[in-house]
C-alpha cells in the first residue's frame, strides 16, 4: 500500500461511516443510548477518523486531503448548520 494514500483512506472510511449513519433507522440504538445514528456518526466516529486522517495528511504533506479531513472533524457543526437552515 502506498503511504501517500493512508490519509485519503481514513477520509473515505469517514464518509462511508457518515453515509451509513444516514441510512440506518433512527430507533436502532434506542436500547443503548438516546443518540441517533447520525449523532453518533458525527459526534464520535467522524471526528476520530478525521483527526487520524489529518495527522497522516500532515505527515504526508497533502494539503487538500488535510482540508477534507478537517471537514470530517467539523461534520457535526456542518450537519447542524445544514439541518437548521433547511427548516
PDB file of N, CA, C and O in Angstrom:
ATOM      1  N   UNK A   1       0.850  -1.179   0.000  1.00  0.00           N
ATOM      2  CA  UNK A   1       0.000   0.000   0.000  1.00  0.00           C
ATOM      3  C   UNK A   1       0.896   1.243   0.000  1.00  0.00           C
ATOM      4  O   UNK A   1       1.893   1.324   0.717  1.00  0.00           O
ATOM      5  N   UNK A   2       0.513   2.162  -0.798  1.00  0.00           N
ATOM      6  CA  UNK A   2       1.257   3.414  -0.881  1.00  0.00           C
ATOM      7  C   UNK A   2       0.991   4.252   0.367  1.00  0.00           C
ATOM      8  O   UNK A   2      -0.163   4.442   0.753  1.00  0.00           O
ATOM      9  N   UNK A   3       2.041   4.748   0.992  1.00  0.00           N
ATOM     10  CA  UNK A   3       1.876   5.517   2.223  1.00  0.00           C
ATOM     11  C   UNK A   3       1.184   6.851   1.989  1.00  0.00           C
ATOM     12  O   UNK A   3       0.642   7.432   2.929  1.00  0.00           O
ATOM     13  N   UNK A   4       1.190   7.346   0.766  1.00  0.00           N
ATOM     14  CA  UNK A   4       0.565   8.633   0.490  1.00  0.00           C
ATOM     15  C   UNK A   4      -0.957   8.528   0.486  1.00  0.00           C
ATOM     16  O   UNK A   4      -1.640   9.552   0.467  1.00  0.00           O
ATOM     17  N   UNK A   5      -1.490   7.341   0.503  1.00  0.00           N
ATOM     18  CA  UNK A   5      -2.935   7.180   0.419  1.00  0.00           C
ATOM     19  C   UNK A   5      -3.596   6.903   1.768  1.00  0.00           C
ATOM     20  O   UNK A   5      -4.820   6.782   1.825  1.00  0.00           O
ATOM     21  N   UNK A   6      -2.846   6.802   2.830  1.00  0.00           N
ATOM     22  CA  UNK A   6      -3.428   6.440   4.125  1.00  0.00           C
ATOM     23  C   UNK A   6      -4.402   7.504   4.601  1.00  0.00           C
ATOM     24  O   UNK A   6      -5.475   7.166   5.102  1.00  0.00           O
ATOM     25  N   UNK A   7      -4.067   8.764   4.462  1.00  0.00           N
ATOM     26  CA  UNK A   7      -4.962   9.829   4.915  1.00  0.00           C
ATOM     27  C   UNK A   7      -6.238   9.863   4.089  1.00  0.00           C
ATOM     28  O   UNK A   7      -7.310  10.155   4.620  1.00  0.00           O
ATOM     29  N   UNK A   8      -6.140   9.572   2.806  1.00  0.00           N
ATOM     30  CA  UNK A   8      -7.326   9.531   1.954  1.00  0.00           C
ATOM     31  C   UNK A   8      -8.208   8.337   2.310  1.00  0.00           C
ATOM     32  O   UNK A   8      -9.433   8.428   2.227  1.00  0.00           O
ATOM     33  N   UNK A   9      -7.604   7.234   2.700  1.00  0.00           N
ATOM     34  CA  UNK A   9      -8.380   6.062   3.110  1.00  0.00           C
ATOM     35  C   UNK A   9      -9.182   6.376   4.364  1.00  0.00           C
ATOM     36  O   UNK A   9     -10.342   5.978   4.466  1.00  0.00           O
ATOM     37  N   UNK A  10      -8.583   7.085   5.323  1.00  0.00           N
ATOM     38  CA  UNK A  10      -9.326   7.473   6.522  1.00  0.00           C
ATOM     39  C   UNK A  10     -10.476   8.411   6.179  1.00  0.00           C
ATOM     40  O   UNK A  10     -11.543   8.324   6.785  1.00  0.00           O
ATOM     41  N   UNK A  11     -10.274   9.301   5.222  1.00  0.00           N
ATOM     42  CA  UNK A  11     -11.351  10.194   4.800  1.00  0.00           C
ATOM     43  C   UNK A  11     -12.489   9.412   4.154  1.00  0.00           C
ATOM     44  O   UNK A  11     -13.657   9.683   4.432  1.00  0.00           O
ATOM     45  N   UNK A  12     -12.168   8.460   3.308  1.00  0.00           N
ATOM     46  CA  UNK A  12     -13.204   7.659   2.645  1.00  0.00           C
ATOM     47  C   UNK A  12     -13.957   6.811   3.659  1.00  0.00           C
ATOM     48  O   UNK A  12     -15.176   6.670   3.557  1.00  0.00           O
ATOM     49  N   UNK A  13     -13.255   6.243   4.635  1.00  0.00           N
ATOM     50  CA  UNK A  13     -13.925   5.467   5.683  1.00  0.00           C
ATOM     51  C   UNK A  13     -14.859   6.368   6.485  1.00  0.00           C
ATOM     52  O   UNK A  13     -15.959   5.951   6.849  1.00  0.00           O
ATOM     53  N   UNK A  14     -14.433   7.593   6.762  1.00  0.00           N
ATOM     54  CA  UNK A  14     -15.289   8.539   7.473  1.00  0.00           C
ATOM     55  C   UNK A  14     -16.531   8.898   6.686  1.00  0.00           C
ATOM     56  O   UNK A  14     -17.621   8.991   7.251  1.00  0.00           O
ATOM     57  N   UNK A  15     -16.378   9.102   5.380  1.00  0.00           N
ATOM     58  CA  UNK A  15     -17.546   9.381   4.540  1.00  0.00           C
ATOM     59  C   UNK A  15     -18.494   8.191   4.491  1.00  0.00           C
ATOM     60  O   UNK A  15     -19.713   8.363   4.524  1.00  0.00           O
ATOM     61  N   UNK A  16     -17.940   6.988   4.413  1.00  0.00           N
ATOM     62  CA  UNK A  16     -18.786   5.796   4.429  1.00  0.00           C
ATOM     63  C   UNK A  16     -19.523   5.655   5.759  1.00  0.00           C
ATOM     64  O   UNK A  16     -20.701   5.297   5.782  1.00  0.00           O
ATOM     65  N   UNK A  17     -18.837   5.935   6.862  1.00  0.00           N
ATOM     66  CA  UNK A  17     -19.485   5.870   8.174  1.00  0.00           C
ATOM     67  C   UNK A  17     -20.608   6.891   8.277  1.00  0.00           C
ATOM     68  O   UNK A  17     -21.665   6.599   8.836  1.00  0.00           O
ATOM     69  N   UNK A  18     -20.387   8.085   7.741  1.00  0.00           N
ATOM     70  CA  UNK A  18     -21.431   9.106   7.749  1.00  0.00           C
ATOM     71  C   UNK A  18     -22.605   8.687   6.871  1.00  0.00           C
ATOM     72  O   UNK A  18     -23.762   8.853   7.258  1.00  0.00           O
ATOM     73  N   UNK A  19     -22.316   8.154   5.711  1.00  0.00           N
ATOM     74  CA  UNK A  19     -23.379   7.699   4.821  1.00  0.00           C
ATOM     75  C   UNK A  19     -24.187   6.561   5.414  1.00  0.00           C
ATOM     76  O   UNK A  19     -25.411   6.534   5.282  1.00  0.00           O
ATOM     77  N   UNK A  20     -23.519   5.624   6.065  1.00  0.00           N
ATOM     78  CA  UNK A  20     -24.229   4.513   6.699  1.00  0.00           C
ATOM     79  C   UNK A  20     -25.076   5.015   7.857  1.00  0.00           C
ATOM     80  O   UNK A  20     -26.178   4.514   8.081  1.00  0.00           O
ATOM     81  N   UNK A  21     -24.575   5.999   8.595  1.00  0.00           N
ATOM     82  CA  UNK A  21     -25.366   6.531   9.710  1.00  0.00           C
ATOM     83  C   UNK A  21     -26.608   7.262   9.215  1.00  0.00           C
ATOM     84  O   UNK A  21     -27.600   7.339   9.940  1.00  0.00           O
ATOM     85  N   UNK A  22     -26.577   7.797   8.009  1.00  0.00           N
ATOM     86  CA  UNK A  22     -27.771   8.421   7.439  1.00  0.00           C
ATOM     87  C   UNK A  22     -28.803   7.382   7.012  1.00  0.00           C
ATOM     88  O   UNK A  22     -30.005   7.637   7.070  1.00  0.00           O
ATOM     89  N   UNK A  23     -28.337   6.219   6.585  1.00  0.00           N
ATOM     90  CA  UNK A  23     -29.231   5.180   6.083  1.00  0.00           C
ATOM     91  C   UNK A  23     -29.881   4.383   7.215  1.00  0.00           C
ATOM     92  O   UNK A  23     -31.014   3.924   7.071  1.00  0.00           O
ATOM     93  N   UNK A  24     -29.180   4.214   8.335  1.00  0.00           N
ATOM     94  CA  UNK A  24     -29.702   3.400   9.437  1.00  0.00           C
ATOM     95  C   UNK A  24     -31.001   3.978   9.993  1.00  0.00           C
ATOM     96  O   UNK A  24     -31.192   5.194   9.989  1.00  0.00           O
ATOM     97  N   UNK A  25     -31.895   3.111  10.470  1.00  0.00           N
ATOM     98  CA  UNK A  25     -33.128   3.609  11.088  1.00  0.00           C
ATOM     99  C   UNK A  25     -32.830   4.419  12.353  1.00  0.00           C
ATOM    100  O   UNK A  25     -31.826   4.196  13.029  1.00  0.00           O
ATOM    101  N   UNK A  26     -33.712   5.349  12.650  1.00  0.00           N
ATOM    102  CA  UNK A  26     -33.492   6.275  13.759  1.00  0.00           C
ATOM    103  C   UNK A  26     -33.507   5.555  15.105  1.00  0.00           C
ATOM    104  O   UNK A  26     -32.736   5.912  15.996  1.00  0.00           O
ATOM    105  N   UNK A  27     -34.353   4.563  15.269  1.00  0.00           N
ATOM    106  CA  UNK A  27     -34.528   3.919  16.575  1.00  0.00           C
ATOM    107  C   UNK A  27     -33.697   2.649  16.748  1.00  0.00           C
ATOM    108  O   UNK A  27     -34.005   1.839  17.622  1.00  0.00           O
ATOM    109  N   UNK A  28     -32.677   2.458  15.960  1.00  0.00           N
ATOM    110  CA  UNK A  28     -31.898   1.224  16.032  1.00  0.00           C
ATOM    111  C   UNK A  28     -31.067   1.137  17.321  1.00  0.00           C
ATOM    112  O   UNK A  28     -30.779   0.032  17.782  1.00  0.00           O
ATOM    113  N   UNK A  29     -30.684   2.249  17.898  1.00  0.00           N
ATOM    114  CA  UNK A  29     -29.828   2.258  19.086  1.00  0.00           C
ATOM    115  C   UNK A  29     -30.550   2.746  20.338  1.00  0.00           C
ATOM    116  O   UNK A  29     -29.899   3.127  21.311  1.00  0.00           O
ATOM    117  N   UNK A  30     -31.878   2.741  20.332  1.00  0.00           N
ATOM    118  CA  UNK A  30     -32.621   3.267  21.477  1.00  0.00           C
ATOM    119  C   UNK A  30     -32.406   2.474  22.754  1.00  0.00           C
ATOM    120  O   UNK A  30     -32.513   3.039  23.843  1.00  0.00           O
ATOM    121  N   UNK A  31     -32.107   1.193  22.659  1.00  0.00           N
ATOM    122  CA  UNK A  31     -31.891   0.384  23.853  1.00  0.00           C
ATOM    123  C   UNK A  31     -30.580   0.749  24.555  1.00  0.00           C
ATOM    124  O   UNK A  31     -30.435   0.507  25.754  1.00  0.00           O
ATOM    125  N   UNK A  32     -29.641   1.319  23.833  1.00  0.00           N
ATOM    126  CA  UNK A  32     -28.324   1.602  24.392  1.00  0.00           C
ATOM    127  C   UNK A  32     -28.105   3.076  24.712  1.00  0.00           C
ATOM    128  O   UNK A  32     -27.498   3.407  25.730  1.00  0.00           O
ATOM    129  N   UNK A  33     -28.590   3.950  23.860  1.00  0.00           N
ATOM    130  CA  UNK A  33     -28.330   5.376  24.024  1.00  0.00           C
ATOM    131  C   UNK A  33     -29.473   6.178  23.423  1.00  0.00           C
ATOM    132  O   UNK A  33     -30.261   5.660  22.631  1.00  0.00           O
ATOM    133  N   UNK A  34     -29.554   7.424  23.798  1.00  0.00           N
ATOM    134  CA  UNK A  34     -30.578   8.295  23.237  1.00  0.00           C
ATOM    135  C   UNK A  34     -30.117   8.966  21.947  1.00  0.00           C
ATOM    136  O   UNK A  34     -30.901   9.646  21.286  1.00  0.00           O
ATOM    137  N   UNK A  35     -28.857   8.778  21.591  1.00  0.00           N
ATOM    138  CA  UNK A  35     -28.349   9.367  20.355  1.00  0.00           C
ATOM    139  C   UNK A  35     -28.847   8.589  19.147  1.00  0.00           C
ATOM    140  O   UNK A  35     -28.981   7.366  19.181  1.00  0.00           O
ATOM    141  N   UNK A  36     -29.111   9.316  18.101  1.00  0.00           N
ATOM    142  CA  UNK A  36     -29.463   8.684  16.836  1.00  0.00           C
ATOM    143  C   UNK A  36     -28.174   8.305  16.117  1.00  0.00           C
ATOM    144  O   UNK A  36     -27.103   8.798  16.470  1.00  0.00           O
ATOM    145  N   UNK A  37     -28.263   7.439  15.115  1.00  0.00           N
ATOM    146  CA  UNK A  37     -27.038   7.041  14.400  1.00  0.00           C
ATOM    147  C   UNK A  37     -26.283   8.213  13.772  1.00  0.00           C
ATOM    148  O   UNK A  37     -25.053   8.199  13.730  1.00  0.00           O
ATOM    149  N   UNK A  38     -27.004   9.228  13.284  1.00  0.00           N
ATOM    150  CA  UNK A  38     -26.320  10.390  12.715  1.00  0.00           C
ATOM    151  C   UNK A  38     -25.556  11.133  13.809  1.00  0.00           C
ATOM    152  O   UNK A  38     -24.461  11.639  13.564  1.00  0.00           O
ATOM    153  N   UNK A  39     -26.121  11.203  15.003  1.00  0.00           N
ATOM    154  CA  UNK A  39     -25.436  11.854  16.117  1.00  0.00           C
ATOM    155  C   UNK A  39     -24.171  11.120  16.518  1.00  0.00           C
ATOM    156  O   UNK A  39     -23.136  11.742  16.754  1.00  0.00           O
ATOM    157  N   UNK A  40     -24.250   9.808  16.596  1.00  0.00           N
ATOM    158  CA  UNK A  40     -23.061   9.030  16.941  1.00  0.00           C
ATOM    159  C   UNK A  40     -22.012   9.156  15.844  1.00  0.00           C
ATOM    160  O   UNK A  40     -20.819   9.281  16.122  1.00  0.00           O
ATOM    161  N   UNK A  41     -22.466   9.121  14.602  1.00  0.00           N
ATOM    162  CA  UNK A  41     -21.517   9.234  13.489  1.00  0.00           C
ATOM    163  C   UNK A  41     -20.820  10.575  13.442  1.00  0.00           C
ATOM    164  O   UNK A  41     -19.613  10.643  13.212  1.00  0.00           O
ATOM    165  N   UNK A  42     -21.583  11.658  13.661  1.00  0.00           N
ATOM    166  CA  UNK A  42     -20.983  12.988  13.542  1.00  0.00           C
ATOM    167  C   UNK A  42     -20.310  13.465  14.823  1.00  0.00           C
ATOM    168  O   UNK A  42     -19.426  14.320  14.766  1.00  0.00           O
ATOM    169  N   UNK A  43     -20.701  12.939  15.961  1.00  0.00           N
ATOM    170  CA  UNK A  43     -20.079  13.357  17.223  1.00  0.00           C
ATOM    171  C   UNK A  43     -18.855  12.528  17.599  1.00  0.00           C
ATOM    172  O   UNK A  43     -17.921  13.045  18.213  1.00  0.00           O
ATOM    173  N   UNK A  44     -18.853  11.252  17.236  1.00  0.00           N
ATOM    174  CA  UNK A  44     -17.795  10.363  17.712  1.00  0.00           C
ATOM    175  C   UNK A  44     -16.949   9.808  16.572  1.00  0.00           C
ATOM    176  O   UNK A  44     -15.731   9.990  16.554  1.00  0.00           O
ATOM    177  N   UNK A  45     -17.587   9.134  15.623  1.00  0.00           N
ATOM    178  CA  UNK A  45     -16.851   8.368  14.615  1.00  0.00           C
ATOM    179  C   UNK A  45     -16.118   9.277  13.629  1.00  0.00           C
ATOM    180  O   UNK A  45     -14.913   9.126  13.425  1.00  0.00           O
ATOM    181  N   UNK A  46     -16.828  10.208  13.024  1.00  0.00           N
ATOM    182  CA  UNK A  46     -16.210  11.077  12.004  1.00  0.00           C
ATOM    183  C   UNK A  46     -15.075  11.944  12.559  1.00  0.00           C
ATOM    184  O   UNK A  46     -14.034  12.046  11.909  1.00  0.00           O
ATOM    185  N   UNK A  47     -15.227  12.572  13.732  1.00  0.00           N
ATOM    186  CA  UNK A  47     -14.089  13.349  14.244  1.00  0.00           C
ATOM    187  C   UNK A  47     -12.853  12.505  14.560  1.00  0.00           C
ATOM    188  O   UNK A  47     -11.727  12.950  14.338  1.00  0.00           O
ATOM    189  N   UNK A  48     -13.058  11.294  15.076  1.00  0.00           N
ATOM    190  CA  UNK A  48     -11.903  10.438  15.369  1.00  0.00           C
ATOM    191  C   UNK A  48     -11.181  10.063  14.080  1.00  0.00           C
ATOM    192  O   UNK A  48      -9.956  10.154  13.995  1.00  0.00           O
ATOM    193  N   UNK A  49     -11.953   9.638  13.074  1.00  0.00           N
ATOM    194  CA  UNK A  49     -11.335   9.295  11.792  1.00  0.00           C
ATOM    195  C   UNK A  49     -10.713  10.522  11.130  1.00  0.00           C
ATOM    196  O   UNK A  49      -9.679  10.414  10.472  1.00  0.00           O
ATOM    197  N   UNK A  50     -11.336  11.681  11.301  1.00  0.00           N
ATOM    198  CA  UNK A  50     -10.792  12.908  10.734  1.00  0.00           C
ATOM    199  C   UNK A  50      -9.488  13.323  11.383  1.00  0.00           C
ATOM    200  O   UNK A  50      -8.574  13.782  10.699  1.00  0.00           O
ATOM    201  N   UNK A  51      -9.389  13.169  12.696  1.00  0.00           N
ATOM    202  CA  UNK A  51      -8.145  13.525  13.393  1.00  0.00           C
ATOM    203  C   UNK A  51      -7.011  12.605  12.969  1.00  0.00           C
ATOM    204  O   UNK A  51      -5.899  13.064  12.707  1.00  0.00           O
ATOM    205  N   UNK A  52      -7.288  11.309  12.902  1.00  0.00           N
ATOM    206  CA  UNK A  52      -6.247  10.369  12.476  1.00  0.00           C
ATOM    207  C   UNK A  52      -5.841  10.649  11.030  1.00  0.00           C
ATOM    208  O   UNK A  52      -4.654  10.645  10.701  1.00  0.00           O
ATOM    209  N   UNK A  53      -6.830  10.892  10.170  1.00  0.00           N
ATOM    210  CA  UNK A  53      -6.522  11.218   8.780  1.00  0.00           C
ATOM    211  C   UNK A  53      -5.768  12.522   8.646  1.00  0.00           C
ATOM    212  O   UNK A  53      -4.891  12.649   7.791  1.00  0.00           O
ATOM    213  N   UNK A  54      -6.102  13.502   9.491  1.00  0.00           N
ATOM    214  CA  UNK A  54      -5.391  14.782   9.464  1.00  0.00           C
ATOM    215  C   UNK A  54      -3.933  14.613   9.873  1.00  0.00           C
ATOM    216  O   UNK A  54      -3.046  15.229   9.281  1.00  0.00           O
ATOM    217  N   UNK A  55      -3.684  13.789  10.874  1.00  0.00           N
ATOM    218  CA  UNK A  55      -2.300  13.544  11.287  1.00  0.00           C
ATOM    219  C   UNK A  55      -1.496  12.895  10.166  1.00  0.00           C
ATOM    220  O   UNK A  55      -0.349  13.268   9.922  1.00  0.00           O
ATOM    221  N   UNK A  56      -2.102  11.923   9.486  1.00  0.00           N
ATOM    222  CA  UNK A  56      -1.402  11.298   8.364  1.00  0.00           C
ATOM    223  C   UNK A  56      -1.238  12.269   7.202  1.00  0.00           C
ATOM    224  O   UNK A  56      -0.219  12.233   6.511  1.00  0.00           O
ATOM    225  N   UNK A  57      -2.222  13.135   6.975  1.00  0.00           N
ATOM    226  CA  UNK A  57      -2.115  14.112   5.886  1.00  0.00           C
ATOM    227  C   UNK A  57      -1.011  15.124   6.164  1.00  0.00           C
ATOM    228  O   UNK A  57      -0.305  15.543   5.247  1.00  0.00           O
ATOM    229  N   UNK A  58      -0.861  15.516   7.421  1.00  0.00           N
ATOM    230  CA  UNK A  58       0.232  16.428   7.777  1.00  0.00           C
ATOM    231  C   UNK A  58       1.574  15.727   7.586  1.00  0.00           C
ATOM    232  O   UNK A  58       2.536  16.322   7.100  1.00  0.00           O
ATOM    233  N   UNK A  59       1.624  14.461   7.974  1.00  0.00           N
ATOM    234  CA  UNK A  59       2.858  13.697   7.796  1.00  0.00           C
ATOM    235  C   UNK A  59       3.194  13.525   6.313  1.00  0.00           C
ATOM    236  O   UNK A  59       4.360  13.573   5.921  1.00  0.00           O
ATOM    237  N   UNK A  60       2.147  13.322   5.488  1.00  0.00           N
ATOM    238  CA  UNK A  60       2.352  13.130   4.049  1.00  0.00           C
ATOM    239  C   UNK A  60       2.455  14.445   3.284  1.00  0.00           C
ATOM    240  O   UNK A  60       2.809  14.457   2.105  1.00  0.00           O
ATOM    241  N   UNK A  61       2.145  15.555   3.959  1.00  0.00           N
ATOM    242  CA  UNK A  61       2.193  16.900   3.369  1.00  0.00           C
ATOM    243  C   UNK A  61       1.234  17.048   2.188  1.00  0.00           C
ATOM    244  O   UNK A  61       1.588  17.613   1.153  1.00  0.00           O
ATOM    245  N   UNK A  62       0.024  16.536   2.357  1.00  0.00           N
ATOM    246  CA  UNK A  62      -1.022  16.713   1.346  1.00  0.00           C
ATOM    247  C   UNK A  62      -2.074  17.662   1.914  1.00  0.00           C
ATOM    248  O   UNK A  62      -2.836  17.296   2.809  1.00  0.00           O
ATOM    249  N   UNK A  63      -2.106  18.869   1.390  1.00  0.00           N
ATOM    250  CA  UNK A  63      -2.963  19.918   1.944  1.00  0.00           C
ATOM    251  C   UNK A  63      -4.429  19.668   1.631  1.00  0.00           C
ATOM    252  O   UNK A  63      -5.290  19.901   2.480  1.00  0.00           O
ATOM    253  N   UNK A  64      -4.726  19.197   0.429  1.00  0.00           N
ATOM    254  CA  UNK A  64      -6.134  19.003   0.059  1.00  0.00           C
ATOM    255  C   UNK A  64      -6.793  17.922   0.906  1.00  0.00           C
ATOM    256  O   UNK A  64      -7.935  18.077   1.339  1.00  0.00           O
ATOM    257  N   UNK A  65      -6.082  16.840   1.141  1.00  0.00           N
ATOM    258  CA  UNK A  65      -6.641  15.776   1.977  1.00  0.00           C
ATOM    259  C   UNK A  65      -6.730  16.244   3.422  1.00  0.00           C
ATOM    260  O   UNK A  65      -7.642  15.842   4.144  1.00  0.00           O
ATOM    261  N   UNK A  66      -5.805  17.083   3.851  1.00  0.00           N
ATOM    262  CA  UNK A  66      -5.873  17.638   5.203  1.00  0.00           C
ATOM    263  C   UNK A  66      -7.121  18.497   5.365  1.00  0.00           C
ATOM    264  O   UNK A  66      -7.789  18.431   6.397  1.00  0.00           O
ATOM    265  N   UNK A  67      -7.440  19.298   4.358  1.00  0.00           N
ATOM    266  CA  UNK A  67      -8.659  20.116   4.424  1.00  0.00           C
ATOM    267  C   UNK A  67      -9.916  19.253   4.411  1.00  0.00           C
ATOM    268  O   UNK A  67     -10.889  19.566   5.097  1.00  0.00           O
ATOM    269  N   UNK A  68      -9.902  18.181   3.644  1.00  0.00           N
ATOM    270  CA  UNK A  68     -11.047  17.268   3.641  1.00  0.00           C
ATOM    271  C   UNK A  68     -11.227  16.610   5.007  1.00  0.00           C
ATOM    272  O   UNK A  68     -12.354  16.423   5.466  1.00  0.00           O
ATOM    273  N   UNK A  69     -10.123  16.262   5.652  1.00  0.00           N
ATOM    274  CA  UNK A  69     -10.212  15.668   6.980  1.00  0.00           C
ATOM    275  C   UNK A  69     -10.658  16.688   8.023  1.00  0.00           C
ATOM    276  O   UNK A  69     -11.313  16.319   8.998  1.00  0.00           O
ATOM    277  N   UNK A  70     -10.321  17.954   7.841  1.00  0.00           N
ATOM    278  CA  UNK A  70     -10.834  18.999   8.737  1.00  0.00           C
ATOM    279  C   UNK A  70     -12.351  19.102   8.590  1.00  0.00           C
ATOM    280  O   UNK A  70     -13.060  19.285   9.580  1.00  0.00           O
ATOM    281  N   UNK A  71     -12.848  18.987   7.368  1.00  0.00           N
ATOM    282  CA  UNK A  71     -14.304  18.968   7.168  1.00  0.00           C
ATOM    283  C   UNK A  71     -14.939  17.763   7.848  1.00  0.00           C
ATOM    284  O   UNK A  71     -16.058  17.849   8.355  1.00  0.00           O
ATOM    285  N   UNK A  72     -14.231  16.646   7.860  1.00  0.00           N
ATOM    286  CA  UNK A  72     -14.732  15.462   8.546  1.00  0.00           C
ATOM    287  C   UNK A  72     -14.758  15.687  10.056  1.00  0.00           C
ATOM    288  O   UNK A  72     -15.674  15.222  10.734  1.00  0.00           O
ATOM    289  N   UNK A  73     -13.769  16.390  10.584  1.00  0.00           N
ATOM    290  CA  UNK A  73     -13.752  16.714  12.010  1.00  0.00           C
ATOM    291  C   UNK A  73     -14.920  17.633  12.356  1.00  0.00           C
ATOM    292  O   UNK A  73     -15.535  17.486  13.412  1.00  0.00           O
ATOM    293  N   UNK A  74     -15.219  18.564  11.483  1.00  0.00           N
ATOM    294  CA  UNK A  74     -16.301  19.528  11.714  1.00  0.00           C
ATOM    295  C   UNK A  74     -17.640  19.041  11.170  1.00  0.00           C
ATOM    296  O   UNK A  74     -18.510  19.856  10.863  1.00  0.00           O
ATOM    297  N   UNK A  75     -17.817  17.745  11.046  1.00  0.00           N
ATOM    298  CA  UNK A  75     -19.049  17.223  10.449  1.00  0.00           C
ATOM    299  C   UNK A  75     -20.282  17.531  11.299  1.00  0.00           C
ATOM    300  O   UNK A  75     -21.346  17.806  10.745  1.00  0.00           O
ATOM    301  N   UNK A  76     -20.169  17.492  12.615  1.00  0.00           N
ATOM    302  CA  UNK A  76     -21.344  17.776  13.449  1.00  0.00           C
ATOM    303  C   UNK A  76     -21.820  19.218  13.306  1.00  0.00           C
ATOM    304  O   UNK A  76     -23.010  19.434  13.079  1.00  0.00           O
ATOM    305  N   UNK A  77     -20.940  20.219  13.430  1.00  0.00           N
ATOM    306  CA  UNK A  77     -21.435  21.586  13.216  1.00  0.00           C
ATOM    307  C   UNK A  77     -21.963  21.814  11.805  1.00  0.00           C
ATOM    308  O   UNK A  77     -22.925  22.561  11.622  1.00  0.00           O
ATOM    309  N   UNK A  78     -21.355  21.189  10.816  1.00  0.00           N
ATOM    310  CA  UNK A  78     -21.839  21.356   9.445  1.00  0.00           C
ATOM    311  C   UNK A  78     -23.221  20.739   9.257  1.00  0.00           C
ATOM    312  O   UNK A  78     -24.083  21.329   8.605  1.00  0.00           O
ATOM    313  N   UNK A  79     -23.433  19.557   9.824  1.00  0.00           N
ATOM    314  CA  UNK A  79     -24.745  18.908   9.715  1.00  0.00           C
ATOM    315  C   UNK A  79     -25.793  19.711  10.472  1.00  0.00           C
ATOM    316  O   UNK A  79     -26.924  19.843  10.005  1.00  0.00           O
ATOM    317  N   UNK A  80     -25.436  20.248  11.631  1.00  0.00           N
ATOM    318  CA  UNK A  80     -26.385  21.076  12.379  1.00  0.00           C
ATOM    319  C   UNK A  80     -26.713  22.347  11.608  1.00  0.00           C
ATOM    320  O   UNK A  80     -27.872  22.759  11.574  1.00  0.00           O
ATOM    321  N   UNK A  81     -25.726  22.970  10.994  1.00  0.00           N
ATOM    322  CA  UNK A  81     -25.952  24.182  10.209  1.00  0.00           C
ATOM    323  C   UNK A  81     -26.865  23.903   9.017  1.00  0.00           C
ATOM    324  O   UNK A  81     -27.790  24.667   8.743  1.00  0.00           O
ATOM    325  N   UNK A  82     -26.604  22.828   8.326  1.00  0.00           N
ATOM    326  CA  UNK A  82     -27.435  22.475   7.172  1.00  0.00           C
ATOM    327  C   UNK A  82     -28.840  22.086   7.623  1.00  0.00           C
ATOM    328  O   UNK A  82     -29.825  22.462   6.988  1.00  0.00           O
ATOM    329  N   UNK A  83     -28.930  21.336   8.716  1.00  0.00           N
ATOM    330  CA  UNK A  83     -30.239  20.910   9.205  1.00  0.00           C
ATOM    331  C   UNK A  83     -31.111  22.061   9.652  1.00  0.00           C
ATOM    332  O   UNK A  83     -32.308  22.081   9.365  1.00  0.00           O
ATOM    333  N   UNK A  84     -30.528  23.021  10.352  1.00  0.00           N
ATOM    334  CA  UNK A  84     -31.326  24.153  10.824  1.00  0.00           C
ATOM    335  C   UNK A  84     -31.620  25.157   9.721  1.00  0.00           C
ATOM    336  O   UNK A  84     -32.632  25.855   9.780  1.00  0.00           O
ATOM    337  N   UNK A  85     -30.761  25.242   8.723  1.00  0.00           N
ATOM    338  CA  UNK A  85     -31.040  26.179   7.638  1.00  0.00           C
ATOM    339  C   UNK A  85     -32.119  25.643   6.705  1.00  0.00           C
ATOM    340  O   UNK A  85     -32.785  26.424   6.025  1.00  0.00           O
ATOM    341  N   UNK A  86     -32.302  24.329   6.660  1.00  0.00           N
ATOM    342  CA  UNK A  86     -33.353  23.749   5.826  1.00  0.00           C
ATOM    343  C   UNK A  86     -34.725  23.843   6.473  1.00  0.00           C
ATOM    344  O   UNK A  86     -35.741  23.754   5.783  1.00  0.00           O
ATOM    345  N   UNK A  87     -34.769  24.021   7.776  1.00  0.00           N
ATOM    346  CA  UNK A  87     -36.056  24.093   8.465  1.00  0.00           C
ATOM    347  C   UNK A  87     -36.600  25.435   8.281  1.00  0.00           C
ATOM    348  O   UNK A  87     -37.686  25.733   8.777  1.00  0.00           O
TER     349      UNK A  87
END
